Amino acid sequence: MDSYEHNLRKEADFWGMMAEERSKGGIPLTMDFQRATRYRVRRSSLGWGDYIQDPWLESLTPFGIARDDFIDFARQAKGKRALDLCCGAGFLSLELARAGKRVDAIDLSRREIAVARSYQAKLRKKPTGSIHWIVADLNTHTFPKNTYDLITAWDGLHHIPHIDRLMAEIHDALKPGGMFLFSERVWGGKQQSFRTRISQGLEMTLNLFLPLAWPYSVRFRAYKSMVKTVFRRYVLRQDVELDIDADLEHHEHDSPFEDTTGKEMLSSIQRHFTIKKMQHFGAFSEEACRSMNLPRFLRVPAILFLSWFDHLFVKTRILDGKIVMGYARKEGPTKA
Ligand SMILES: C[S@@+](CC[C@H](N)C(=O)[O-])C[C@H]1O[C@@H](n2cnc3c(N)ncnc32)[C@H](O)[C@@H]1O
């Protein structure tokens, strides 16, 4: 059994390597939202499939539109003090600093923060605010109380096993009336709803047949494993775990902490904050929209069709979305 410290090092290295790979050949959205370029992000050295980053096209999808709104909302939040959790290569910290905020940006991965710092050091137009980078483990880190006006978390909380401790900690770190903005994956773990399982099955089936920039062998292995599990569970009535996308996530390099479930995360947020707004996105088209490998004149309509069609299913609650975006507030005297 791997020790916690060993897994933490693996986690930090994995995200460091991912950031280094992503920043070859273009500017990733994860590093600079405003200056991101269109290019093929090559991750094959990590055993992952490539994806094609196309900021303009992404901004026309339901998730892309919501991401733009999220960033605008964060930039316009009242107050100067901000904390960005799991900041990674720093795109959100950078946007907050560009809006004039004093940002504490925290992440486990020293290598990933190094990628962010070296990119930002070369920016000709410096942000009007500032970023203080912190390398630390959010499972144990403590924050000063009543300090921040805004706390953000983009795609990182599902890597934190001690999520309830962290929520209590950031609740205390926010000023009364302060805002907590999050965008998170809520598909992790084994206790998923029926609609989530249908969405996952649909996604894996689509991924098998669509022309993606992923090696076909990876997609086929994942699909075979899903069909085998469903067959054993529902036809042979065997007691097997229905972890549909377990095999898809099996790469040469991977995050050892993917198991905080959406349910755990959202109920913990609900326990500590008042959630003001929450929206789900992407039941089955997320990977396809990122990785569809077609000439652009076909890629653009295909992705727009797929992403909006998917959104219709999520909006009508026929399927469950993979990602949740929301904002919550610490109760207190400050008004919005
Ligand atoms: C999917 S990445 C998201 C990064 C960034 N927010 C983005 O969207 O580009 C997850 C991030 O969580 C960080 N992380 C994972 N476990 C952590 C921990 N225990 N403490 C702090 N950061 C952690 C990783 O280093 C990684 O940067």
The ligand as a MOL file (V3000), in Angstrom:
LIG
                    3D

  0  0  0     0  0            999 V3000
M  V30 BEGIN CTAB
M  V30 COUNTS 27 29 0 0 0
M  V30 BEGIN ATOM
M  V30 1 C -6.8770 19.2690 -12.4120 0
M  V30 2 S -5.5970 20.2640 -11.7430 0 CHG=1
M  V30 3 C -6.3340 21.8610 -11.7850 0
M  V30 4 C -5.3450 22.9810 -11.7510 0
M  V30 5 C -5.9320 24.3600 -12.0690 0
M  V30 6 N -6.9120 24.7920 -11.1110 0
M  V30 7 C -6.5000 24.3750 -13.4690 0
M  V30 8 O -7.7200 24.3100 -13.6290 0
M  V30 9 O -5.7300 24.4180 -14.4180 0 CHG=-1
M  V30 10 C -5.6430 19.8410 -10.0210 0
M  V30 11 C -4.6650 20.6120 -9.1820 0
M  V30 12 O -4.8450 20.2740 -7.8060 0
M  V30 13 C -3.5610 20.2800 -7.1850 0
M  V30 14 N -3.6160 19.4790 -5.9550 0
M  V30 15 C -3.8870 18.1680 -5.8560 0
M  V30 16 N -3.8280 17.7670 -4.5670 0
M  V30 17 C -3.5350 18.8680 -3.8370 0
M  V30 18 C -3.3430 19.0920 -2.4540 0
M  V30 19 N -3.4300 18.1020 -1.5790 0
M  V30 20 N -3.0560 20.3470 -2.0480 0
M  V30 21 C -2.9550 21.3670 -2.9430 0
M  V30 22 N -3.1290 21.2130 -4.2710 0
M  V30 23 C -3.4250 19.9670 -4.7160 0
M  V30 24 C -2.6620 19.6650 -8.2380 0
M  V30 25 O -1.3080 19.9080 -8.0060 0
M  V30 26 C -3.2070 20.3080 -9.4980 0
M  V30 27 O -2.5530 21.5140 -9.7770 0
M  V30 END ATOM
M  V30 BEGIN BOND
M  V30 1 1 1 2
M  V30 2 1 2 3
M  V30 3 1 2 10
M  V30 4 1 3 4
M  V30 5 1 4 5
M  V30 6 1 5 6
M  V30 7 1 5 7
M  V30 8 2 7 8
M  V30 9 1 7 9
M  V30 10 1 10 11
M  V30 11 1 11 12
M  V30 12 1 11 26
M  V30 13 1 12 13
M  V30 14 1 13 14
M  V30 15 1 13 24
M  V30 16 1 14 15
M  V30 17 1 14 23
M  V30 18 2 15 16
M  V30 19 1 16 17
M  V30 20 1 17 18
M  V30 21 2 17 23
M  V30 22 1 18 19
M  V30 23 2 18 20
M  V30 24 1 20 21
M  V30 25 2 21 22
M  V30 26 1 22 23
M  V30 27 1 24 25
M  V30 28 1 24 26
M  V30 29 1 26 27
M  V30 END BOND
M  V30 END CTAB
M  END
